[in-house]
Amino acid sequence: MGRIVIVAYKPKPGKAAALKQLTRTHVPRLKLEGLVTDREPIIMETADGIIIEVFEWLSAEAINQAHQNKAVHEMWAEYADVCDYVSLNSLSETANMFAEFNALD
């Protein structure tokens, strides 16, 4: 059964554009490794520039496989260069009953 995840990326100074581009390639690259479903990811941005991505792993096992996958490790290194991961509960939007974000295409 698929596992839907939500992740928030805070761009490092001067790296917002690179982070957005990397995030647009994230799920397609995971798909090449056979780790995610065909569900289209949702990519959005908070008022203060944090990027949020919602996507679906194939399974809990696929998540475990990602931790052993060289291509995934290389991609995670690219993320480390452009962002830090932040908790969803640290986003001011999540204090609202209906958290709203700007859509990224």
Secondary structure, DSSP 8 states (H G I E B T S, - for coil): --EEEEEEEEE-TT-HHHHHHHHHHHHHHHHHTT-B-S---EEEE-TTS-EEEEEEES-HHHHHHHTT-HHHHHHHHHHHHHEEEE-GGGSGGGGSSS---EE--
